[in-house]
Amino acid sequence: MNPCKLQGGARTDLRAKISHKIRNVFRSKLARAAKPFDWNNDPAMIDARLSKIGPIKIKDQHQSYSCSGQAGAYWVGIVYAVLHNLPYTEISARSIYAPIRYPYGGGATDGDLQNQIANVGALEEAILSSYYPDGTTDEALFLDTSFETPPNMILETKYGGWVKVSVDNTPEAIAEAIRDNVAVLWHIDSHFDGGAPEFWLSNYPRYAGQSDEGHFMCAHRAYLSNSVPTIQALQSFGTEVPNGVQNFDSNNYLGTPRMVDIFTFVTKFVPHPTNPGQMIPNPAIISWQQRLVNFFLSLFSQQ
């Protein structure tokens, strides 16, 4: 196994950490669902929804640090297919990662990934391949951003136009976000290379005592595994991980600081519930200003 392959690509240097803290203060938050997640019934609905869009091709970042682009491409492809009742179309990881690639050593920050998906969009894999003709890829391929032409930028907007929102770091909040908003993205810290396979390469990765590398993933399923609330996420290590998916619970990752950031995207406006043709601000978005008001109201309500 080449150690480069499993080093993820989520930047965790000082600049990224400071930016992350600032974003968490001012970024909108996803309101908790009025209906709690039903672990006995909601997973079947999610699985039926995924089955309807057809197979999702497992991505492989090979010799690159493009996990941000891979995870983002999963998210865009799955969400677009579900919301538009269409078969899954593979999205180009290169179109997401190359423009935001960190100039010093590769990888990408949480904020750059969020802004790329929300404000720019993406291209389809059929338009911009993320792989060489032999099916491999590497960091050198993602240095080429010549595809950012005005016509392609217009095509990208088809998959853009979102508002980024934070998701709470609990199995229930993540499951509700998947149920109500199709999928989420997260930045997870662990150690992806070396050690026993069960630490990271199995379908049920276990924490090996190190959190020195960051990685982006797209989570798209929620279910009970032996009565334990579990979130399933797509990997971008190809056949290194069986079936290309991994499952997470609160025993090792969910709810811990190893989940550095959890977020998704929602539409800014939604149809009025009773007036056809009228759009209203999405009630699922709680701005930082409203969170501040709610905080002070909660203080007074406790007196």
PyMOL commands that set and color helices and strands:
alter all, ss='L'
color gray80, all
select helices_A, chain A and resi 3-6+14-26+42-53+67-83+93-100+110-120+139-143+150-159+171-181+197-199+238-240+242-244+288-301
alter helices_A, ss='H'
color red, helices_A
select strands_A, chain A and resi 29-30+163-166+184-190+213-225+228-234+245-248+259-266+269-271+279-281+285-286
alter strands_A, ss='S'
color yellow, strands_A
deselect
rebuild
show_as cartoon
